[in-house]
Amino acid sequence: MNFKVAVVEDDETTRRLLAEKIERYARETGHEIGVSLFSDAYFFLMKYKSDFDVIFFDIEMPGMNGMEAAKKVRQADKDVIIVFVTNLAQYAVDGYEVRALDFILKPVTYPGFQMKFDRICKELSHRLDDRSIFLGNRTNTRRVRIMDILYVEVDDHELIFHLTDGKFCMRGTMSDMEKKLSPHHFVRCNSYYLVNLKYVDSLRWDTLLVAGNELRISQSRRQAFLTELARYAGGSV
């Protein structure tokens, strides 16, 4: 899973430690996490364009504090995940006003941070599952929830979407569709199939069962596919 994180914290040491913990978490889980650091809430708001998935706000900062900044962010962005970093747990109560997902107490330790970030990733994963894409051909355009796609098959230059309620065919390339769907737990099992890991029922050495459909898994893609499936099943996506 790929996503972007902003850390808004005036203390340089805490800011650096948070960045290091995020980078460690990314290494351990295999996520691609972009981290941007800000020392001032005013400057952050000037640059903000709803382009982050998660924001860590220090509550106690000079000038505009983290709670004030979070309120302004929430006016413009109802979806971004907000997490507060604070010395006092009592401040966390105020987080309900801006629908903060969680809070982290200083000093920040990695085991505690890891648990919080696991929750963040699960929340992001649920949100990704609710997203939709538009599929279109010469006669029809349809909006499809990504979580309702079982797998995608390519035949020549035609993409066949196997859905929970039937099929949809359109022109396109598998490489383009893979780029679009890979953040949503879709992985290729061979050159012809892009599989939604949510629907993998079982697998043998060279085949897997996807919602009752038997698909071949190629030797060249087997290890990468198994790695992603284990990560998905383990809840680290």
Helices and strands as residue ranges (DSSP letters): E 2-8, H 12-29, E 32-38, H 41-47, E 54-58, H 66-76, E 81-86, G 89-98, E 102-105, H 110-129, E 132-136, E 141-145, G 146-148, E 149-155, E 158-163, E 166-171, H 174-181, G 182-184, E 186-188, E 193-196, G 197-199, E 200-203, E 207-210, E 213-216, H 219-233
